[in-house]
Amino acid sequence: MNSNNKLISVKGRERPLSKKQKQAFLFLSKYKFNFSLLKDSDYYKKNKIFLEIGFGSGEIIFKEAKNNPNNIYIGIEYYRRGVAQLLKKIEDHNLKNIYIFHGDAHKFLEKLVVNCFDEVWLFFPDPWPKKRHEKRRFIQKETINKLNDVIKTKGKLYISSDDKGYISWTLSLFNQNDKFEWLAELQTDWERPHDGYYGSRYEEKGKKKNRKPYFLKFKKLN
């Protein structure tokens, strides 16, 4: 496990954007997340705020925002292609309750100093399955502590993966932490997602390859 204080940032090659994706990416300035929003305590006390880390092409956060216009949704994505895909969905449906942070999730969390999120989602992150790559996994001891800092008391943290190694890794780290309660009593509790969950294309691809998804649900205690 990564015991270093410095968390490793996202790295990876990107495929070039298509012409339409380049055009959609230009809308980022319109929906770019502004950290000043969360400096106003009334803002995050009066609104339910949800954060998705690594939204991929944005299917889940888009559907949530569309069906719950009174909630605020913030999505983080490193890859421009995914950002462009979500931006197009937002523009096509004229949504007003989504903000996007294009970049590294660790850097995003470092800038926050308030417990403002009702829920944080981490759906199907890169499992980095090789032993030597474990230090690149998003879930680390330091990350759990930071998530505790930004989630409201009794707020929820949802993590899913179809990689058993990643699920075991995640549970082992949360078992060493006393800030979250794992909301599971029966096997079915980690075999099914939380209520209202919208599946993603990545999840469906995994199922077609006989990869079983697992859904971990945690509640912040204090």
C-alpha positions in Angstrom: 0.0 0.0 0.0 1.1 3.5 -0.7 2.4 5.0 2.6 3.8 8.1 1.0 2.2 11.4 1.8 2.3 12.4 -1.9 -0.6 10.9 -3.8 0.1 10.0 -7.4 -1.7 12.0 -10.1 -3.5 10.6 -13.1 -1.3 9.7 -16.1 -2.3 8.3 -19.4 -2.4 8.9 -23.1 -5.4 10.5 -24.6 -7.0 9.8 -28.0 -7.4 13.0 -30.1 -10.8 14.6 -30.0 -13.1 14.5 -33.0 -14.3 17.8 -34.6 -17.6 17.6 -32.7 -15.9 16.9 -29.4 -13.5 19.8 -29.9 -16.5 22.1 -30.4 -18.2 20.7 -27.3 -15.1 21.1 -25.2 -15.2 24.8 -25.9 -18.3 25.0 -23.5 -16.1 24.0 -20.5 -15.6 27.6 -19.5 -19.4 27.9 -19.2 -19.7 25.0 -16.8 -16.3 25.0 -15.1 -16.5 24.5 -11.4 -15.7 27.6 -9.3 -14.3 26.9 -5.8 -15.7 30.2 -4.6 -19.2 28.6 -4.6 -18.2 26.5 -1.6 -16.8 29.4 0.4 -20.4 30.5 1.0 -21.6 28.2 3.8 -25.3 29.0 3.0 -24.8 27.6 -0.4 -23.8 24.1 0.6 -26.1 24.1 3.7 -29.2 24.9 1.6 -28.4 22.7 -1.4 -27.8 19.0 -1.7 -24.4 18.6 -3.4 -23.1 15.5 -5.1 -19.6 14.8 -6.4 -18.7 12.2 -9.0 -14.9 11.4 -9.2 -14.0 10.2 -12.7 -17.3 10.4 -14.5 -16.1 8.8 -17.7 -18.5 9.9 -20.5 -20.9 11.3 -17.9 -23.9 9.0 -18.2 -24.6 8.7 -14.5 -24.1 12.3 -13.4 -26.1 13.5 -16.4 -29.1 11.4 -15.7 -29.0 12.3 -12.0 -28.8 16.0 -12.7 -31.5 15.9 -15.3 -33.9 14.1 -13.0 -33.1 16.1 -9.9 -32.9 19.8 -11.0 -32.9 21.1 -7.4 -29.7 19.3 -6.5 -26.1 20.5 -7.4 -23.8 18.0 -9.2 -20.0 18.4 -9.6 -18.1 16.0 -11.8 -14.3 15.4 -12.0 -12.7 14.0 -15.1 -9.1 14.0 -16.3 -9.6 13.0 -19.9 -10.9 15.6 -22.4 -12.9 13.1 -24.4 -15.2 12.3 -21.4 -15.5 16.0 -20.5 -16.5 16.8 -24.1 -19.1 14.0 -24.1 -20.7 15.3 -20.9 -20.6 18.9 -22.1 -22.6 18.0 -25.2 -25.2 16.3 -23.0 -25.5 19.3 -20.8 -25.8 21.7 -23.7 -28.3 19.6 -25.6 -30.6 19.5 -22.5 -29.8 23.0 -21.2 -29.0 21.7 -17.7 -28.1 24.4 -15.1 -27.1 22.2 -12.1 -23.8 20.6 -13.3 -20.3 21.9 -12.8 -17.2 20.2 -14.2 -13.6 20.1 -12.8 -11.3 19.0 -15.6 -8.1 17.7 -14.0 -6.8 15.5 -11.2 -9.2 14.6 -8.4 -6.5 14.7 -5.8 -5.8 18.3 -6.7 -9.5 19.1 -6.5 -9.8 17.6 -3.0 -6.7 19.4 -1.8 -8.4 22.8 -2.5 -11.5 22.0 -0.4 -11.6 22.8 3.3 -15.2 22.3 4.1 -17.5 19.2 4.5 -19.9 20.2 1.8 -20.9 17.0 -0.1 -24.0 14.9 0.7 -22.7 12.1 -1.5 -19.4 11.2 -3.3 -19.3 8.6 -6.0 -16.4 6.6 -7.3 -17.8 4.3 -9.9 -15.5 1.7 -11.6 -12.1 3.5 -11.2 -9.0 2.2 -12.9 -8.1 -0.8 -10.7 -4.4 -0.8 -11.5 -4.4 -4.6 -11.0 -0.7 -5.2 -11.0 1.0 -5.2 -7.6 3.6 -2.6 -8.6 0.8 -0.3 -9.7 -1.2 -0.3 -6.4 0.3 3.1 -5.5 -1.7 4.5 -8.5 -5.1 3.5 -7.2 -7.3 6.4 -6.2 -8.3 4.9 -2.9 -5.4 5.3 -0.4 -5.3 6.0 3.3 -4.7 9.6 2.7 -7.6 9.8 0.2 -10.0 8.3 2.7 -9.0 10.9 5.2 -9.5 13.7 2.7 -12.9 12.3 1.7 -13.9 12.4 5.3 -12.9 16.1 5.4 -15.2 17.0 2.5 -18.3 14.8 3.1 -21.0 16.1 5.4 -21.7 14.3 8.6 -23.8 11.2 7.8 -23.1 11.8 4.2 -22.6 8.8 1.9 -19.7 7.5 -0.1 -20.4 5.0 -2.9 -17.6 3.0 -4.5 -18.0 0.3 -7.2 -15.7 -2.0 -9.2 -15.8 -5.2 -11.1 -12.3 -6.0 -10.0 -12.2 -8.2 -6.8 -8.7 -7.0 -6.0 -9.7 -3.4 -6.0 -12.8 -4.2 -3.8 -10.6 -6.1 -1.3 -8.0 -3.3 -1.3 -10.7 -0.7 -0.6 -12.3 -2.7 2.2 -8.9 -3.4 3.9 -8.2 0.4 4.0 -11.6 1.3 5.3 -11.4 -1.3 8.0 -8.3 0.5 9.2 -10.3 3.8 9.3 -12.8 4.7 12.0 -14.4 7.6 10.2 -16.8 5.6 8.0 -19.3 2.8 8.5 -19.6 0.1 5.8 -23.3 -0.2 5.2 -23.5 -4.0 4.6 -25.0 -6.8 6.6 -25.9 -9.3 3.9 -24.1 -10.4 0.7 -26.8 -8.8 -1.4 -25.8 -5.4 0.1 -22.6 -5.3 -1.9 -24.0 -7.1 -4.9 -26.5 -4.4 -5.7 -26.1 -0.6 -6.1 -27.7 2.1 -4.0 -31.3 3.2 -4.7 -31.6 5.4 -7.8 -28.3 4.3 -9.3 -27.9 4.6 -13.1 -25.6 2.1 -14.7 -22.8 3.1 -17.1 -21.6 1.7 -20.4 -18.4 0.6 -18.8 -20.4 -1.5 -16.3 -22.4 -3.1 -19.2 -19.2 -3.9 -21.1 -17.8 -5.7 -18.0 -21.0 -7.7 -17.6 -20.7 -8.9 -21.2 -17.2 -10.2 -20.3 -18.7 -11.9 -17.2 -17.1 -9.4 -14.8 -19.4 -9.1 -11.8 -19.8 -5.6 -10.3 -19.6 -5.0 -6.6 -21.0 -1.9 -4.8 -19.6 -0.6 -1.6 -21.7 1.8 0.5 -20.2 3.9 3.3 -21.6 6.5 5.7 -19.5 9.2 7.4 -19.9 8.9 11.1 -19.0 12.3 12.5 
